[in-house]
Amino acid sequence: EEIAKGVLAKAEQHARKKGLRVVKSTALAGHPARAIVDFAKKNKVDLIVMGSRGLGDIEGLLLGSVSHKVSQLTDRPCLTTA
């Protein structure tokens, strides 16, 4: 829990440095993709923003990815960054 809080604090700080005025973060438990999609729907999120680990096509195909699964499960717009 403490590690998650530290990661989220850094992410919020970075977002504010980049000019975002309203920044909210949350740590969730459970299956990552499903937890993100459920949270977005429950909180009426306008846009889901995720990073990618940079797996190649083969690794991504074999292992799957949270960002790919989220984009398949949600009806919300998704932005995936490198």
PDB file of N, CA, C and O in Angstrom, chain B, residues numbered from 101:
ATOM      1  N   GLU B 101       0.818  -1.191   0.000  1.00  0.00           N
ATOM      2  CA  GLU B 101       0.000   0.000   0.000  1.00  0.00           C
ATOM      3  C   GLU B 101       0.867   1.262   0.000  1.00  0.00           C
ATOM      4  O   GLU B 101       0.572   2.233  -0.698  1.00  0.00           O
ATOM      5  N   GLU B 102       1.934   1.232   0.789  1.00  0.00           N
ATOM      6  CA  GLU B 102       2.831   2.392   0.849  1.00  0.00           C
ATOM      7  C   GLU B 102       3.533   2.616  -0.491  1.00  0.00           C
ATOM      8  O   GLU B 102       3.723   3.756  -0.914  1.00  0.00           O
ATOM      9  N   ILE B 103       3.915   1.533  -1.151  1.00  0.00           N
ATOM     10  CA  ILE B 103       4.562   1.648  -2.463  1.00  0.00           C
ATOM     11  C   ILE B 103       3.599   2.275  -3.462  1.00  0.00           C
ATOM     12  O   ILE B 103       3.982   3.153  -4.235  1.00  0.00           O
ATOM     13  N   ALA B 104       2.356   1.825  -3.443  1.00  0.00           N
ATOM     14  CA  ALA B 104       1.350   2.380  -4.357  1.00  0.00           C
ATOM     15  C   ALA B 104       1.157   3.871  -4.115  1.00  0.00           C
ATOM     16  O   ALA B 104       1.058   4.649  -5.064  1.00  0.00           O
ATOM     17  N   LYS B 105       1.104   4.268  -2.860  1.00  0.00           N
ATOM     18  CA  LYS B 105       0.942   5.691  -2.536  1.00  0.00           C
ATOM     19  C   LYS B 105       2.101   6.521  -3.078  1.00  0.00           C
ATOM     20  O   LYS B 105       1.896   7.622  -3.587  1.00  0.00           O
ATOM     21  N   GLY B 106       3.319   5.990  -2.968  1.00  0.00           N
ATOM     22  CA  GLY B 106       4.489   6.703  -3.485  1.00  0.00           C
ATOM     23  C   GLY B 106       4.457   6.842  -4.993  1.00  0.00           C
ATOM     24  O   GLY B 106       4.768   7.905  -5.532  1.00  0.00           O
ATOM     25  N   VAL B 107       4.084   5.776  -5.671  1.00  0.00           N
ATOM     26  CA  VAL B 107       3.999   5.803  -7.137  1.00  0.00           C
ATOM     27  C   VAL B 107       2.934   6.800  -7.581  1.00  0.00           C
ATOM     28  O   VAL B 107       3.156   7.582  -8.506  1.00  0.00           O
ATOM     29  N   LEU B 108       1.790   6.772  -6.928  1.00  0.00           N
ATOM     30  CA  LEU B 108       0.708   7.688  -7.293  1.00  0.00           C
ATOM     31  C   LEU B 108       1.084   9.139  -7.019  1.00  0.00           C
ATOM     32  O   LEU B 108       0.745  10.019  -7.811  1.00  0.00           O
ATOM     33  N   ALA B 109       1.769   9.405  -5.927  1.00  0.00           N
ATOM     34  CA  ALA B 109       2.191  10.777  -5.615  1.00  0.00           C
ATOM     35  C   ALA B 109       3.132  11.307  -6.696  1.00  0.00           C
ATOM     36  O   ALA B 109       3.018  12.459  -7.115  1.00  0.00           O
ATOM     37  N   LYS B 110       4.055  10.467  -7.141  1.00  0.00           N
ATOM     38  CA  LYS B 110       4.972  10.881  -8.217  1.00  0.00           C
ATOM     39  C   LYS B 110       4.212  11.149  -9.512  1.00  0.00           C
ATOM     40  O   LYS B 110       4.489  12.124 -10.211  1.00  0.00           O
ATOM     41  N   ALA B 111       3.258  10.283  -9.827  1.00  0.00           N
ATOM     42  CA  ALA B 111       2.474  10.448 -11.057  1.00  0.00           C
ATOM     43  C   ALA B 111       1.653  11.738 -11.012  1.00  0.00           C
ATOM     44  O   ALA B 111       1.575  12.465 -12.002  1.00  0.00           O
ATOM     45  N   GLU B 112       1.047  12.013  -9.866  1.00  0.00           N
ATOM     46  CA  GLU B 112       0.275  13.251  -9.725  1.00  0.00           C
ATOM     47  C   GLU B 112       1.171  14.480  -9.891  1.00  0.00           C
ATOM     48  O   GLU B 112       0.806  15.437 -10.574  1.00  0.00           O
ATOM     49  N   GLN B 113       2.334  14.442  -9.266  1.00  0.00           N
ATOM     50  CA  GLN B 113       3.281  15.554  -9.368  1.00  0.00           C
ATOM     51  C   GLN B 113       3.688  15.778 -10.833  1.00  0.00           C
ATOM     52  O   GLN B 113       3.742  16.916 -11.298  1.00  0.00           O
ATOM     53  N   HIS B 114       3.968  14.703 -11.540  1.00  0.00           N
ATOM     54  CA  HIS B 114       4.362  14.788 -12.941  1.00  0.00           C
ATOM     55  C   HIS B 114       3.225  15.382 -13.783  1.00  0.00           C
ATOM     56  O   HIS B 114       3.461  16.228 -14.645  1.00  0.00           O
ATOM     57  N   ALA B 115       2.007  14.939 -13.531  1.00  0.00           N
ATOM     58  CA  ALA B 115       0.858  15.444 -14.285  1.00  0.00           C
ATOM     59  C   ALA B 115       0.673  16.942 -14.058  1.00  0.00           C
ATOM     60  O   ALA B 115       0.388  17.685 -14.996  1.00  0.00           O
ATOM     61  N   ARG B 116       0.834  17.375 -12.830  1.00  0.00           N
ATOM     62  CA  ARG B 116       0.690  18.805 -12.529  1.00  0.00           C
ATOM     63  C   ARG B 116       1.804  19.625 -13.181  1.00  0.00           C
ATOM     64  O   ARG B 116       1.567  20.736 -13.655  1.00  0.00           O
ATOM     65  N   LYS B 117       3.011  19.076 -13.201  1.00  0.00           N
ATOM     66  CA  LYS B 117       4.123  19.758 -13.876  1.00  0.00           C
ATOM     67  C   LYS B 117       3.831  19.960 -15.355  1.00  0.00           C
ATOM     68  O   LYS B 117       4.260  20.946 -15.956  1.00  0.00           O
ATOM     69  N   LYS B 118       3.098  19.020 -15.934  1.00  0.00           N
ATOM     70  CA  LYS B 118       2.765  19.080 -17.359  1.00  0.00           C
ATOM     71  C   LYS B 118       1.550  19.961 -17.637  1.00  0.00           C
ATOM     72  O   LYS B 118       1.137  20.105 -18.788  1.00  0.00           O
ATOM     73  N   GLY B 119       0.976  20.554 -16.584  1.00  0.00           N
ATOM     74  CA  GLY B 119      -0.090  21.519 -16.789  1.00  0.00           C
ATOM     75  C   GLY B 119      -1.499  21.057 -16.445  1.00  0.00           C
ATOM     76  O   GLY B 119      -2.444  21.831 -16.592  1.00  0.00           O
ATOM     77  N   LEU B 120      -1.664  19.844 -16.000  1.00  0.00           N
ATOM     78  CA  LEU B 120      -3.002  19.397 -15.615  1.00  0.00           C
ATOM     79  C   LEU B 120      -3.387  20.054 -14.294  1.00  0.00           C
ATOM     80  O   LEU B 120      -2.589  20.100 -13.358  1.00  0.00           O
ATOM     81  N   ARG B 121      -4.592  20.553 -14.228  1.00  0.00           N
ATOM     82  CA  ARG B 121      -5.023  21.242 -13.014  1.00  0.00           C
ATOM     83  C   ARG B 121      -5.788  20.323 -12.068  1.00  0.00           C
ATOM     84  O   ARG B 121      -5.652  20.439 -10.850  1.00  0.00           O
ATOM     85  N   VAL B 122      -6.586  19.415 -12.613  1.00  0.00           N
ATOM     86  CA  VAL B 122      -7.357  18.494 -11.780  1.00  0.00           C
ATOM     87  C   VAL B 122      -6.761  17.106 -11.963  1.00  0.00           C
ATOM     88  O   VAL B 122      -6.843  16.523 -13.044  1.00  0.00           O
ATOM     89  N   VAL B 123      -6.165  16.588 -10.909  1.00  0.00           N
ATOM     90  CA  VAL B 123      -5.515  15.279 -10.959  1.00  0.00           C
ATOM     91  C   VAL B 123      -6.020  14.440  -9.796  1.00  0.00           C
ATOM     92  O   VAL B 123      -5.939  14.856  -8.641  1.00  0.00           O
ATOM     93  N   LYS B 124      -6.540  13.264 -10.103  1.00  0.00           N
ATOM     94  CA  LYS B 124      -6.994  12.334  -9.073  1.00  0.00           C
ATOM     95  C   LYS B 124      -6.374  10.982  -9.370  1.00  0.00           C
ATOM     96  O   LYS B 124      -6.277  10.578 -10.529  1.00  0.00           O
ATOM     97  N   SER B 125      -5.960  10.292  -8.335  1.00  0.00           N
ATOM     98  CA  SER B 125      -5.389   8.958  -8.528  1.00  0.00           C
ATOM     99  C   SER B 125      -5.972   8.010  -7.491  1.00  0.00           C
ATOM    100  O   SER B 125      -6.383   8.425  -6.408  1.00  0.00           O
ATOM    101  N   THR B 126      -5.999   6.733  -7.843  1.00  0.00           N
ATOM    102  CA  THR B 126      -6.554   5.706  -6.971  1.00  0.00           C
ATOM    103  C   THR B 126      -5.791   4.414  -7.173  1.00  0.00           C
ATOM    104  O   THR B 126      -5.449   4.060  -8.302  1.00  0.00           O
ATOM    105  N   ALA B 127      -5.525   3.712  -6.093  1.00  0.00           N
ATOM    106  CA  ALA B 127      -4.948   2.373  -6.173  1.00  0.00           C
ATOM    107  C   ALA B 127      -6.095   1.371  -6.056  1.00  0.00           C
ATOM    108  O   ALA B 127      -6.932   1.481  -5.160  1.00  0.00           O
ATOM    109  N   LEU B 128      -6.130   0.403  -6.958  1.00  0.00           N
ATOM    110  CA  LEU B 128      -7.201  -0.589  -6.992  1.00  0.00           C
ATOM    111  C   LEU B 128      -6.649  -1.982  -6.757  1.00  0.00           C
ATOM    112  O   LEU B 128      -5.469  -2.236  -6.997  1.00  0.00           O
ATOM    113  N   ALA B 129      -7.494  -2.878  -6.293  1.00  0.00           N
ATOM    114  CA  ALA B 129      -7.116  -4.280  -6.115  1.00  0.00           C
ATOM    115  C   ALA B 129      -7.964  -5.131  -7.061  1.00  0.00           C
ATOM    116  O   ALA B 129      -9.061  -4.734  -7.452  1.00  0.00           O
ATOM    117  N   GLY B 130      -7.449  -6.289  -7.419  1.00  0.00           N
ATOM    118  CA  GLY B 130      -8.204  -7.202  -8.270  1.00  0.00           C
ATOM    119  C   GLY B 130      -7.533  -7.388  -9.608  1.00  0.00           C
ATOM    120  O   GLY B 130      -6.383  -6.993  -9.797  1.00  0.00           O
ATOM    121  N   HIS B 131      -8.257  -7.993 -10.543  1.00  0.00           N
ATOM    122  CA  HIS B 131      -7.752  -8.184 -11.898  1.00  0.00           C
ATOM    123  C   HIS B 131      -7.559  -6.800 -12.510  1.00  0.00           C
ATOM    124  O   HIS B 131      -8.520  -6.035 -12.589  1.00  0.00           O
ATOM    125  N   PRO B 132      -6.349  -6.454 -12.945  1.00  0.00           N
ATOM    126  CA  PRO B 132      -6.060  -5.073 -13.352  1.00  0.00           C
ATOM    127  C   PRO B 132      -7.004  -4.496 -14.402  1.00  0.00           C
ATOM    128  O   PRO B 132      -7.548  -3.410 -14.197  1.00  0.00           O
ATOM    129  N   ALA B 133      -7.211  -5.177 -15.500  1.00  0.00           N
ATOM    130  CA  ALA B 133      -8.046  -4.622 -16.569  1.00  0.00           C
ATOM    131  C   ALA B 133      -9.483  -4.445 -16.109  1.00  0.00           C
ATOM    132  O   ALA B 133     -10.085  -3.396 -16.338  1.00  0.00           O
ATOM    133  N   ARG B 134     -10.031  -5.450 -15.469  1.00  0.00           N
ATOM    134  CA  ARG B 134     -11.420  -5.377 -14.999  1.00  0.00           C
ATOM    135  C   ARG B 134     -11.569  -4.279 -13.946  1.00  0.00           C
ATOM    136  O   ARG B 134     -12.562  -3.551 -13.956  1.00  0.00           O
ATOM    137  N   ALA B 135     -10.604  -4.148 -13.042  1.00  0.00           N
ATOM    138  CA  ALA B 135     -10.673  -3.113 -12.002  1.00  0.00           C
ATOM    139  C   ALA B 135     -10.667  -1.720 -12.628  1.00  0.00           C
ATOM    140  O   ALA B 135     -11.414  -0.842 -12.195  1.00  0.00           O
ATOM    141  N   ILE B 136      -9.831  -1.516 -13.638  1.00  0.00           N
ATOM    142  CA  ILE B 136      -9.761  -0.211 -14.311  1.00  0.00           C
ATOM    143  C   ILE B 136     -11.081   0.100 -15.015  1.00  0.00           C
ATOM    144  O   ILE B 136     -11.611   1.204 -14.892  1.00  0.00           O
ATOM    145  N   VAL B 137     -11.602  -0.866 -15.742  1.00  0.00           N
ATOM    146  CA  VAL B 137     -12.852  -0.665 -16.494  1.00  0.00           C
ATOM    147  C   VAL B 137     -14.013  -0.395 -15.533  1.00  0.00           C
ATOM    148  O   VAL B 137     -14.806   0.518 -15.762  1.00  0.00           O
ATOM    149  N   ASP B 138     -14.115  -1.182 -14.463  1.00  0.00           N
ATOM    150  CA  ASP B 138     -15.192  -0.987 -13.491  1.00  0.00           C
ATOM    151  C   ASP B 138     -15.096   0.379 -12.816  1.00  0.00           C
ATOM    152  O   ASP B 138     -16.105   1.057 -12.627  1.00  0.00           O
ATOM    153  N   PHE B 139     -13.872   0.779 -12.452  1.00  0.00           N
ATOM    154  CA  PHE B 139     -13.671   2.083 -11.831  1.00  0.00           C
ATOM    155  C   PHE B 139     -14.087   3.207 -12.787  1.00  0.00           C
ATOM    156  O   PHE B 139     -14.765   4.153 -12.386  1.00  0.00           O
ATOM    157  N   ALA B 140     -13.680   3.094 -14.039  1.00  0.00           N
ATOM    158  CA  ALA B 140     -13.994   4.129 -15.031  1.00  0.00           C
ATOM    159  C   ALA B 140     -15.499   4.280 -15.213  1.00  0.00           C
ATOM    160  O   ALA B 140     -16.014   5.395 -15.297  1.00  0.00           O
ATOM    161  N   LYS B 141     -16.190   3.166 -15.274  1.00  0.00           N
ATOM    162  CA  LYS B 141     -17.642   3.217 -15.459  1.00  0.00           C
ATOM    163  C   LYS B 141     -18.317   3.801 -14.213  1.00  0.00           C
ATOM    164  O   LYS B 141     -19.168   4.684 -14.325  1.00  0.00           O
ATOM    165  N   LYS B 142     -17.943   3.314 -13.037  1.00  0.00           N
ATOM    166  CA  LYS B 142     -18.547   3.759 -11.783  1.00  0.00           C
ATOM    167  C   LYS B 142     -18.335   5.252 -11.548  1.00  0.00           C
ATOM    168  O   LYS B 142     -19.212   5.930 -11.013  1.00  0.00           O
ATOM    169  N   ASN B 143     -17.174   5.763 -11.945  1.00  0.00           N
ATOM    170  CA  ASN B 143     -16.821   7.164 -11.708  1.00  0.00           C
ATOM    171  C   ASN B 143     -17.018   8.065 -12.915  1.00  0.00           C
ATOM    172  O   ASN B 143     -16.586   9.218 -12.908  1.00  0.00           O
ATOM    173  N   LYS B 144     -17.665   7.550 -13.946  1.00  0.00           N
ATOM    174  CA  LYS B 144     -17.981   8.319 -15.161  1.00  0.00           C
ATOM    175  C   LYS B 144     -16.749   9.015 -15.733  1.00  0.00           C
ATOM    176  O   LYS B 144     -16.776  10.202 -16.058  1.00  0.00           O
ATOM    177  N   VAL B 145     -15.671   8.244 -15.847  1.00  0.00           N
ATOM    178  CA  VAL B 145     -14.407   8.749 -16.369  1.00  0.00           C
ATOM    179  C   VAL B 145     -14.556   9.069 -17.861  1.00  0.00           C
ATOM    180  O   VAL B 145     -15.143   8.289 -18.611  1.00  0.00           O
ATOM    181  N   ASP B 146     -14.024  10.215 -18.285  1.00  0.00           N
ATOM    182  CA  ASP B 146     -14.108  10.636 -19.679  1.00  0.00           C
ATOM    183  C   ASP B 146     -13.071   9.953 -20.560  1.00  0.00           C
ATOM    184  O   ASP B 146     -13.335   9.674 -21.729  1.00  0.00           O
ATOM    185  N   LEU B 147     -11.897   9.682 -20.005  1.00  0.00           N
ATOM    186  CA  LEU B 147     -10.786   9.138 -20.780  1.00  0.00           C
ATOM    187  C   LEU B 147      -9.911   8.286 -19.864  1.00  0.00           C
ATOM    188  O   LEU B 147      -9.535   8.712 -18.772  1.00  0.00           O
ATOM    189  N   ILE B 148      -9.594   7.079 -20.322  1.00  0.00           N
ATOM    190  CA  ILE B 148      -8.677   6.205 -19.590  1.00  0.00           C
ATOM    191  C   ILE B 148      -7.298   6.373 -20.221  1.00  0.00           C
ATOM    192  O   ILE B 148      -7.124   6.133 -21.416  1.00  0.00           O
ATOM    193  N   VAL B 149      -6.318   6.784 -19.417  1.00  0.00           N
ATOM    194  CA  VAL B 149      -4.955   6.987 -19.901  1.00  0.00           C
ATOM    195  C   VAL B 149      -4.069   5.933 -19.262  1.00  0.00           C
ATOM    196  O   VAL B 149      -4.042   5.788 -18.040  1.00  0.00           O
ATOM    197  N   MET B 150      -3.333   5.188 -20.106  1.00  0.00           N
ATOM    198  CA  MET B 150      -2.467   4.110 -19.613  1.00  0.00           C
ATOM    199  C   MET B 150      -1.126   4.166 -20.308  1.00  0.00           C
ATOM    200  O   MET B 150      -1.004   4.682 -21.419  1.00  0.00           O
ATOM    201  N   GLY B 151      -0.135   3.634 -19.650  1.00  0.00           N
ATOM    202  CA  GLY B 151       1.174   3.476 -20.263  1.00  0.00           C
ATOM    203  C   GLY B 151       1.321   2.056 -20.778  1.00  0.00           C
ATOM    204  O   GLY B 151       0.569   1.162 -20.390  1.00  0.00           O
ATOM    205  N   SER B 152       2.283   1.859 -21.644  1.00  0.00           N
ATOM    206  CA  SER B 152       2.581   0.502 -22.107  1.00  0.00           C
ATOM    207  C   SER B 152       3.999   0.164 -21.677  1.00  0.00           C
ATOM    208  O   SER B 152       4.843   1.048 -21.530  1.00  0.00           O
ATOM    209  N   ARG B 153       4.248  -1.105 -21.479  1.00  0.00           N
ATOM    210  CA  ARG B 153       5.581  -1.521 -21.063  1.00  0.00           C
ATOM    211  C   ARG B 153       6.513  -1.639 -22.251  1.00  0.00           C
ATOM    212  O   ARG B 153       7.713  -1.851 -22.076  1.00  0.00           O
ATOM    213  N   GLY B 154       5.995  -1.507 -23.432  1.00  0.00           N
ATOM    214  CA  GLY B 154       6.850  -1.562 -24.610  1.00  0.00           C
ATOM    215  C   GLY B 154       7.171  -2.970 -25.082  1.00  0.00           C
ATOM    216  O   GLY B 154       8.219  -3.199 -25.684  1.00  0.00           O
ATOM    217  N   LEU B 155       6.274  -3.917 -24.811  1.00  0.00           N
ATOM    218  CA  LEU B 155       6.498  -5.264 -25.317  1.00  0.00           C
ATOM    219  C   LEU B 155       6.400  -5.247 -26.835  1.00  0.00           C
ATOM    220  O   LEU B 155       5.621  -4.484 -27.407  1.00  0.00           O
ATOM    221  N   GLY B 156       7.179  -6.075 -27.472  1.00  0.00           N
ATOM    222  CA  GLY B 156       7.100  -6.197 -28.923  1.00  0.00           C
ATOM    223  C   GLY B 156       5.822  -6.908 -29.326  1.00  0.00           C
ATOM    224  O   GLY B 156       5.067  -7.377 -28.474  1.00  0.00           O
ATOM    225  N   ASP B 157       5.581  -6.987 -30.626  1.00  0.00           N
ATOM    226  CA  ASP B 157       4.351  -7.600 -31.126  1.00  0.00           C
ATOM    227  C   ASP B 157       4.183  -9.041 -30.656  1.00  0.00           C
ATOM    228  O   ASP B 157       3.098  -9.433 -30.227  1.00  0.00           O
ATOM    229  N   ILE B 158       5.255  -9.831 -30.735  1.00  0.00           N
ATOM    230  CA  ILE B 158       5.166 -11.241 -30.355  1.00  0.00           C
ATOM    231  C   ILE B 158       4.921 -11.380 -28.859  1.00  0.00           C
ATOM    232  O   ILE B 158       4.032 -12.125 -28.447  1.00  0.00           O
ATOM    233  N   GLU B 159       5.699 -10.671 -28.036  1.00  0.00           N
ATOM    234  CA  GLU B 159       5.524 -10.747 -26.590  1.00  0.00           C
ATOM    235  C   GLU B 159       4.132 -10.275 -26.192  1.00  0.00           C
ATOM    236  O   GLU B 159       3.472 -10.899 -25.362  1.00  0.00           O
ATOM    237  N   GLY B 160       3.694  -9.183 -26.780  1.00  0.00           N
ATOM    238  CA  GLY B 160       2.368  -8.652 -26.477  1.00  0.00           C
ATOM    239  C   GLY B 160       1.267  -9.614 -26.870  1.00  0.00           C
ATOM    240  O   GLY B 160       0.272  -9.748 -26.157  1.00  0.00           O
ATOM    241  N   LEU B 161       1.436 -10.285 -27.997  1.00  0.00           N
ATOM    242  CA  LEU B 161       0.453 -11.256 -28.457  1.00  0.00           C
ATOM    243  C   LEU B 161       0.398 -12.457 -27.514  1.00  0.00           C
ATOM    244  O   LEU B 161      -0.684 -12.924 -27.159  1.00  0.00           O
ATOM    245  N   LEU B 162       1.550 -12.947 -27.118  1.00  0.00           N
ATOM    246  CA  LEU B 162       1.606 -14.134 -26.269  1.00  0.00           C
ATOM    247  C   LEU B 162       1.192 -13.845 -24.835  1.00  0.00           C
ATOM    248  O   LEU B 162       0.487 -14.645 -24.220  1.00  0.00           O
ATOM    249  N   LEU B 163       1.620 -12.717 -24.301  1.00  0.00           N
ATOM    250  CA  LEU B 163       1.379 -12.411 -22.901  1.00  0.00           C
ATOM    251  C   LEU B 163       0.103 -11.614 -22.678  1.00  0.00           C
ATOM    252  O   LEU B 163      -0.460 -11.637 -21.584  1.00  0.00           O
ATOM    253  N   GLY B 164      -0.355 -10.912 -23.704  1.00  0.00           N
ATOM    254  CA  GLY B 164      -1.464  -9.999 -23.527  1.00  0.00           C
ATOM    255  C   GLY B 164      -0.969  -8.772 -22.784  1.00  0.00           C
ATOM    256  O   GLY B 164       0.182  -8.738 -22.349  1.00  0.00           O
ATOM    257  N   SER B 165      -1.795  -7.790 -22.634  1.00  0.00           N
ATOM    258  CA  SER B 165      -1.401  -6.605 -21.891  1.00  0.00           C
ATOM    259  C   SER B 165      -2.629  -5.989 -21.257  1.00  0.00           C
ATOM    260  O   SER B 165      -3.742  -6.118 -21.767  1.00  0.00           O
ATOM    261  N   VAL B 166      -2.416  -5.321 -20.146  1.00  0.00           N
ATOM    262  CA  VAL B 166      -3.526  -4.674 -19.455  1.00  0.00           C
ATOM    263  C   VAL B 166      -4.127  -3.603 -20.351  1.00  0.00           C
ATOM    264  O   VAL B 166      -5.349  -3.504 -20.460  1.00  0.00           O
ATOM    265  N   SER B 167      -3.285  -2.801 -20.994  1.00  0.00           N
ATOM    266  CA  SER B 167      -3.820  -1.727 -21.831  1.00  0.00           C
ATOM    267  C   SER B 167      -4.665  -2.276 -22.973  1.00  0.00           C
ATOM    268  O   SER B 167      -5.706  -1.709 -23.306  1.00  0.00           O
ATOM    269  N   HIS B 168      -4.226  -3.369 -23.568  1.00  0.00           N
ATOM    270  CA  HIS B 168      -5.003  -3.987 -24.651  1.00  0.00           C
ATOM    271  C   HIS B 168      -6.336  -4.515 -24.119  1.00  0.00           C
ATOM    272  O   HIS B 168      -7.379  -4.312 -24.739  1.00  0.00           O
ATOM    273  N   LYS B 169      -6.298  -5.187 -22.980  1.00  0.00           N
ATOM    274  CA  LYS B 169      -7.525  -5.749 -22.402  1.00  0.00           C
ATOM    275  C   LYS B 169      -8.500  -4.649 -22.007  1.00  0.00           C
ATOM    276  O   LYS B 169      -9.705  -4.778 -22.227  1.00  0.00           O
ATOM    277  N   VAL B 170      -7.988  -3.571 -21.426  1.00  0.00           N
ATOM    278  CA  VAL B 170      -8.860  -2.457 -21.054  1.00  0.00           C
ATOM    279  C   VAL B 170      -9.539  -1.898 -22.291  1.00  0.00           C
ATOM    280  O   VAL B 170     -10.749  -1.667 -22.286  1.00  0.00           O
ATOM    281  N   SER B 171      -8.775  -1.678 -23.349  1.00  0.00           N
ATOM    282  CA  SER B 171      -9.362  -1.103 -24.567  1.00  0.00           C
ATOM    283  C   SER B 171     -10.420  -2.012 -25.179  1.00  0.00           C
ATOM    284  O   SER B 171     -11.338  -1.532 -25.844  1.00  0.00           O
ATOM    285  N   GLN B 172     -10.300  -3.320 -24.960  1.00  0.00           N
ATOM    286  CA  GLN B 172     -11.286  -4.264 -25.475  1.00  0.00           C
ATOM    287  C   GLN B 172     -12.534  -4.337 -24.588  1.00  0.00           C
ATOM    288  O   GLN B 172     -13.630  -4.599 -25.084  1.00  0.00           O
ATOM    289  N   LEU B 173     -12.373  -4.110 -23.289  1.00  0.00           N
ATOM    290  CA  LEU B 173     -13.480  -4.277 -22.343  1.00  0.00           C
ATOM    291  C   LEU B 173     -14.321  -3.023 -22.128  1.00  0.00           C
ATOM    292  O   LEU B 173     -15.483  -3.119 -21.733  1.00  0.00           O
ATOM    293  N   THR B 174     -13.750  -1.855 -22.383  1.00  0.00           N
ATOM    294  CA  THR B 174     -14.438  -0.617 -22.031  1.00  0.00           C
ATOM    295  C   THR B 174     -15.170   0.011 -23.207  1.00  0.00           C
ATOM    296  O   THR B 174     -14.858  -0.246 -24.370  1.00  0.00           O
ATOM    297  N   ASP B 175     -16.146   0.836 -22.874  1.00  0.00           N
ATOM    298  CA  ASP B 175     -16.815   1.635 -23.888  1.00  0.00           C
ATOM    299  C   ASP B 175     -16.319   3.081 -23.824  1.00  0.00           C
ATOM    300  O   ASP B 175     -16.851   3.958 -24.505  1.00  0.00           O
ATOM    301  N   ARG B 176     -15.301   3.320 -23.005  1.00  0.00           N
ATOM    302  CA  ARG B 176     -14.724   4.659 -22.843  1.00  0.00           C
ATOM    303  C   ARG B 176     -13.528   4.831 -23.785  1.00  0.00           C
ATOM    304  O   ARG B 176     -12.891   3.844 -24.153  1.00  0.00           O
ATOM    305  N   PRO B 177     -13.220   6.058 -24.174  1.00  0.00           N
ATOM    306  CA  PRO B 177     -12.005   6.276 -24.954  1.00  0.00           C
ATOM    307  C   PRO B 177     -10.772   5.940 -24.124  1.00  0.00           C
ATOM    308  O   PRO B 177     -10.744   6.179 -22.916  1.00  0.00           O
ATOM    309  N   CYS B 178      -9.755   5.385 -24.777  1.00  0.00           N
ATOM    310  CA  CYS B 178      -8.499   5.021 -24.122  1.00  0.00           C
ATOM    311  C   CYS B 178      -7.344   5.673 -24.861  1.00  0.00           C
ATOM    312  O   CYS B 178      -7.333   5.749 -26.090  1.00  0.00           O
ATOM    313  N   LEU B 179      -6.373   6.141 -24.090  1.00  0.00           N
ATOM    314  CA  LEU B 179      -5.134   6.681 -24.639  1.00  0.00           C
ATOM    315  C   LEU B 179      -3.995   5.891 -24.031  1.00  0.00           C
ATOM    316  O   LEU B 179      -3.819   5.888 -22.812  1.00  0.00           O
ATOM    317  N   THR B 180      -3.215   5.215 -24.875  1.00  0.00           N
ATOM    318  CA  THR B 180      -2.087   4.439 -24.391  1.00  0.00           C
ATOM    319  C   THR B 180      -0.816   5.128 -24.834  1.00  0.00           C
ATOM    320  O   THR B 180      -0.630   5.405 -26.019  1.00  0.00           O
ATOM    321  N   THR B 181       0.067   5.405 -23.872  1.00  0.00           N
ATOM    322  CA  THR B 181       1.309   6.097 -24.163  1.00  0.00           C
ATOM    323  C   THR B 181       2.491   5.159 -23.953  1.00  0.00           C
ATOM    324  O   THR B 181       2.403   4.190 -23.199  1.00  0.00           O
ATOM    325  N   ALA B 182       3.575   5.452 -24.617  1.00  0.00           N
ATOM    326  CA  ALA B 182       4.780   4.631 -24.471  1.00  0.00           C
ATOM    327  C   ALA B 182       5.560   5.035 -23.249  1.00  0.00           C
ATOM    328  O   ALA B 182       6.606   4.453 -22.964  1.00  0.00           O
TER     329      ALA B 182
END
